[in-house]
Amino acid sequence: MSEIRDVSLAPAGEKKIRWAEAHMPVLKSICEDFEKTKPFAGLKVAVSVHLEAKTAYLACVFRAGGAEVYATGSNVLSTQDDIAAALFERGLNVFAWHGATEEEYTHHLACCLEVGPNIIIDDGGDLNQLIHKQFPELLPGVIGLCEETTTGIIRLKAMEKAGKLAFPVMLVNDAQMKHLFDNRYGTGQSVWNAIDKTTNLIAAGKQVVVAGYGWCGKGVAMRAKGLGARVIVTEVDPVKAIEAVMDGFTVMPMKEAAPLGDIFITVTGCKGVITMEHMLLMKEGAILTNAGHFNVEVDYAALEREAVSKETRRENIVGYTLKNGRSVNLIGEGRLVNLAAGDGHPVEIMDMSFAVQALSAEYLVRHKDESLPKINYVPAEIDEKIAERKLNFMGMQIDRLTDEQDLYLHSFDL
């Protein structure tokens, strides 16, 4: 039971998965644990994360733990067809192909839900939204869901506030071993890898505008600075704006930044961050990219609707001529640039993030009889377990508190 584009691509995908596995020692150690304990025996796990090599290995880890796995993508341009084929050859159920239409994408999500999953691994909240809206009869069978991204968490918190959340949720993105590394270092490096690969232009000396200074924005801005760019940050949060200033960046509204920027990168999780009003103020040839989950941060719909003409200028770059005669260049249809135009986060970063996913899913199963349909933060012991393993595989050691020091830190009588 699968829908993939070309099974003959499997050997190439298998090589990618094996490379990822070789550089994900923490997740591999968890896989070895799961092979012994089988925490997901008899359960169905639905995975909707960007379908490339790291995600493929995570799906295999769930299967090693006894699960029946159903995998799809979370973005129509990030699915790699050779990876989908390799997972199919490994015996997993896969519903995804690169460049799917919105209808095909939704159909593939539905295929993963129609089977009645017990655990859901989500990236951006699409599986969660769909099961609540179209498959309410399956909600009682869901033990819980693990959410990978800030965007998905925003949607989940809105559902919880409205009293619409039907099962427990683990906020994987908010775990320290996820957002401190994945969001900052993973996004920071992979976004610039994708921009460089796609444009073949230098960052040094350019004016880069980063919209949003959360953990992802911090990483993108830091890497831009390291590449020699001058960085402007736009923000709506005054606290984050002060952080950006104290980190050495200029802060201003997007309307003021628009005429100055050479490269624009949105990292907010919101919509309408760069509008047609802003684009009409930009320099000739300004480059627009999005590192948020959905392609609504840069107003792609307005570009398609209002541009005088458009042309493909390089693979994954479309140039739009605006009504004022100037043109802007949009990478990857305004979709998540590091996956729409690259290979996503470095493997070693996803080793930690997907370790959080695996252990959070195991936590949901172990606590299924006591969990309520609400949002849950990843327990500190999961973060610490992953951190200790990662340090060990990196060949690093740390000090340990003596009994006297531990007593001192936990005593009110000093």
MOTA-V255458 format. One record per pair of residues at least 6 apart in sequence whose C-alpha atoms are under 6 Angstrom apart, sorted by the first residue. I is the first residue (numbers start at 0). J is the second residue. D is the distance in whole Angstrom. If there is no record, write none. Layout:
I;J;D + I;J;D
This chain:
0;92;6 + 1;92;5 + 1;93;5 + 1;94;5 + 2;94;5 + 3;95;6 + 3;96;6 + 4;96;6 + 6;84;5 + 8;81;5 + 8;84;6 + 9;81;5 + 9;84;5 + 9;85;4 + 12;81;4 + 12;82;4 + 12;85;5 + 13;85;5 + 15;52;6 + 16;52;5 + 19;53;6 + 23;347;6 + 23;350;5 + 26;350;6 + 26;354;5 + 30;60;5 + 33;64;4 + 34;63;5 + 34;64;5 + 37;64;4 + 37;65;5 + 38;64;6 + 39;64;5 + 39;65;5 + 39;66;5 + 40;65;4 + 40;66;5 + 42;66;5 + 43;66;6 + 43;67;5 + 43;68;6 + 43;116;5 + 43;117;5 + 44;68;5 + 44;116;5 + 44;118;5 + 44;119;6 + 45;69;5 + 45;70;6 + 45;111;6 + 45;116;6 + 45;119;5 + 46;70;5 + 46;120;5 + 47;71;5 + 47;72;5 + 47;73;5 + 47;121;5 + 48;72;5 + 48;73;5 + 48;122;5 + 49;72;5 + 49;73;5 + 49;77;6 + 50;72;5 + 50;78;5 + 51;79;6 + 51;82;6 + 68;91;6 + 69;92;5 + 69;93;6 + 69;111;5 + 70;93;5 + 71;93;6 + 71;94;5 + 71;95;5 + 72;78;6 + 72;95;6 + 75;97;6 + 75;98;5 + 75;99;5 + 76;97;6 + 76;98;5 + 76;339;5 + 77;338;5 + 77;339;5 + 78;96;6 + 78;97;5 + 79;97;6 + 80;96;6 + 94;107;5 + 115;137;6 + 117;140;6 + 117;141;4 + 117;142;5 + 118;141;6 + 118;142;6 + 118;143;5 + 118;144;6 + 119;144;5 + 120;144;6 + 120;145;5 + 121;146;5 + 122;146;6 + 122;147;5 + 122;148;6 + 123;148;6 + 123;150;5 + 123;151;4 + 124;151;4 + 143;166;6 + 143;167;5 + 143;168;6 + 144;168;5 + 145;168;6 + 145;169;5 + 146;170;6 + 146;171;5 + 147;171;5 + 147;172;5 + 148;172;5 + 150;268;5 + 158;164;6 + 165;372;5 + 166;372;4 + 167;371;6 + 167;372;4 + 167;373;5 + 168;374;5 + 168;375;6 + 169;375;5 + 169;376;6 + 170;376;5 + 172;178;6 + 174;377;6 + 176;382;6 + 177;352;5 + 181;348;6 + 182;214;6 + 182;215;5 + 183;214;5 + 183;215;5 + 183;218;4 + 184;218;6 + 185;344;5 + 186;215;6 + 187;218;4 + 187;219;4 + 187;222;6 + 189;337;5 + 189;343;6 + 189;344;5 + 190;337;5 + 193;337;5 + 193;340;5 + 193;341;5 + 202;228;6 + 203;226;6 + 203;227;4 + 203;228;5 + 204;227;6 + 204;228;5 + 205;228;5 + 206;228;6 + 206;229;5 + 206;230;6 + 206;260;5 + 206;261;5 + 207;230;5 + 207;260;6 + 207;261;6 + 207;262;5 + 207;263;6 + 208;230;6 + 208;231;5 + 208;232;6 + 208;260;6 + 208;263;5 + 209;232;5 + 209;264;5 + 209;265;6 + 210;232;6 + 210;233;5 + 210;265;5 + 210;266;6 + 211;233;6 + 211;234;5 + 211;266;5 + 211;267;5 + 212;239;6 + 216;266;6 + 230;248;6 + 231;248;6 + 231;249;5 + 231;250;6 + 232;250;5 + 233;250;6 + 233;251;6 + 233;252;6 + 233;253;6 + 234;240;6 + 254;277;6 + 257;277;6 + 257;280;6 + 257;281;5 + 258;280;5 + 258;281;4 + 258;282;6 + 261;285;5 + 262;285;6 + 262;286;5 + 263;287;5 + 263;288;6 + 264;288;5 + 264;289;5 + 265;289;5 + 265;290;6 + 266;290;5 + 266;291;5 + 268;291;5 + 270;295;5 + 270;296;4 + 271;296;5 + 271;298;6 + 272;296;5 + 273;297;5 + 274;298;5 + 283;325;5 + 283;326;5 + 284;326;5 + 284;327;5 + 285;327;5 + 286;328;5 + 287;328;6 + 287;329;5 + 288;330;6 + 288;333;6 + 289;333;5 + 289;335;6 + 289;336;6 + 290;335;5 + 290;336;5 + 291;335;6 + 292;335;6 + 294;333;5 + 294;334;5 + 306;319;6 + 306;320;6 + 306;321;5 + 307;320;6 + 307;321;6 + 307;322;6 + 308;319;6 + 308;320;5 + 309;318;5 + 309;319;4 + 310;317;6 + 310;318;5 + 311;317;4 + 315;330;6 + 315;331;5 + 316;329;6 + 316;330;5 + 317;328;6 + 317;329;5 + 318;327;6 + 318;328;4 + 319;326;5 + 319;327;5 + 320;326;4 + 331;339;6 + 337;343;5
